[in-house]
Amino acid sequence: MKKNTKTGLKLKKKFMALKNKQNKKIVVGMSGGVDSSVSLILLKKQGWSPIGVSLKLPIWQNRANPLKENVHSSKQSLKIAKSICKRLNILHYIIDTRKDFQKEVVDYFLSEWKNLRTPNPCVICNPNFKFKQLLQWAKKHKIQYIATGHYARIRLNNKSKKYELLKAKDKNKDQSYDLCLLPQKFLSHIIFPLGNYIKNDIYKIAQEEGFKLLTKKKESQDFCFIVGQSLLLFLKEKIGEKHGPVLDLKGNTLSNHQGLHFFTLGQRKGIKLSGGPYFVAGWDKKKNSLFITKNKKTLYKKELFVFPYHLISGKRITKPIHAQVKTRYQQKLSQACLIPEKKKLKIILKKNIFAPCPGQFAVFYQKDKCLGGGRII
């Protein structure tokens, strides 16, 4: 009798645990794309009670911008998100976050260009806007968890009791670089359903579930606020022009430029000089001079500094550590040593990398674990 009672209690506990999970609400950020939509589908299959939330985003209102709506919140995207939720009998909400996006992302984007730094809006958007907005909405509605369609993984380290950000299974789609500034207080409430899948799996799931339309939708590679080809006109409208000389590294005047903020280190396009190719080698802000060179090798660097920097663990680096580093999303990882110098972090690379740009982010890894990242200065 006692044995049967114990077995009954165990089964009851398992049943209650399963019931609790099935009743567990989770906010899913919905853009109307295949990744966020399949995340919703997977979570529901796993016993969660998902709620779709779409963020209404602004767009640069100008004839020069081919985009008339933000790709992540166009009428079509929101319609798709709503229809998927309706079909799955899931509630769907749209939050107007245009003012917050302007303040947190677009203003940052312009400020960096004005200060001759190359911005990375996605890295800044995730902690300061996207995840912040979803978590605030979830908290307001007494929901503990949120999920997005990012390709990354989160793990709780049982020894340190800290959450860790890991690369996705699909190394070609891994988005841990863009998530490098997420803090512990966010990671403890985030789930990435796609972390253990490859992209082809996601397309298959969408087709199997009867959402073939999702597999045909194009994915945007540009800053969602503006198409890359319109960037110069956007900067011209918002910052203006400030003409100055274009010099070689010996100080010879070769041409004129319209403004230093139109260029980034290592840039090849837009110099408009015959006999090239030429590359942007640097600038003198006080004299408003742009320096260019034909010698691409001079732009390879082995040392760089970052400030500020963020570690996902919440700690600081107090002594030199070995890690792998990349300064661009699609760049291969390079072996490096991270050395703390007061508030800054010095990075000594094993091999030279091409033109690490001020304003861009150096992101640190140890094997599959993303340690964090910092802004290159």
Stockholm file with secondary structure:
# STOCKHOLM 1.0

chainA/1-377         MKKNTKTGLKLKKKFMALKNKQNKKIVVGMSGGVDSSVSLILLKKQGWSPIGVSLKLPIWQNRANPLKENVHSSKQSLKIAKSICKRLNILHYIIDTRKDFQKEVVDYFLSEWKNLRTPNPCVICNPNFKFKQLLQWAKKHKIQYIATGHYARIRLNNKSKKYELLKAKDKNKDQSYDLCLLPQKFLSHIIFPLGNYIKNDIYKIAQEEGFKLLTKKKESQDFCFIVGQSLLLFLKEKIGEKHGPVLDLKGNTLSNHQGLHFFTLGQRKGIKLSGGPYFVAGWDKKKNSLFITKNKKTLYKKELFVFPYHLISGKRITKPIHAQVKTRYQQKLSQACLIPEKKKLKIILKKNIFAPCPGQFAVFYQKDKCLGGGRII
#=GR chainA/1-377 SS CHHHHHHHHHHHHHHHHHHHHHTCEEEEECCSSHHHHHHHHHHHHTTCEEEEEEEECCCCCCTTCSCSSCTTSCHHHHHHHHHHHHHTTCCEEEEECHHHHIIIIIHHHHHHHHTTCCCCHHHHHIIIIIHHHHHHHHHHTTCCEEECCCSCEEEEETTTTEEEEECCSCTTTCCTGGGTTCCHHHHTTEECTTTTCCHHHHHHHHHHTTCGGGGGSCCCCSCTTSCGGGHHHHHHHHTCCCCEEEECTTCCEEEEESCGGGCCTTCCTTCCCTTCCCEEEEEETTTTEEEEESCGGGGEEEEEEEEEEEETTSCCCCSCEEEEEESSTTCCCEEEEEEEETTEEEEEEEEEEECCCTTSEEEEEETTEEEEEEEEC
#=GC SS_cons         CHHHHHHHHHHHHHHHHHHHHHTCEEEEECCSSHHHHHHHHHHHHTTCEEEEEEEECCCCCCTTCSCSSCTTSCHHHHHHHHHHHHHTTCCEEEEECHHHHIIIIIHHHHHHHHTTCCCCHHHHHIIIIIHHHHHHHHHHTTCCEEECCCSCEEEEETTTTEEEEECCSCTTTCCTGGGTTCCHHHHTTEECTTTTCCHHHHHHHHHHTTCGGGGGSCCCCSCTTSCGGGHHHHHHHHTCCCCEEEECTTCCEEEEESCGGGCCTTCCTTCCCTTCCCEEEEEETTTTEEEEESCGGGGEEEEEEEEEEEETTSCCCCSCEEEEEESSTTCCCEEEEEEEETTEEEEEEEEEEECCCTTSEEEEEETTEEEEEEEEC
//
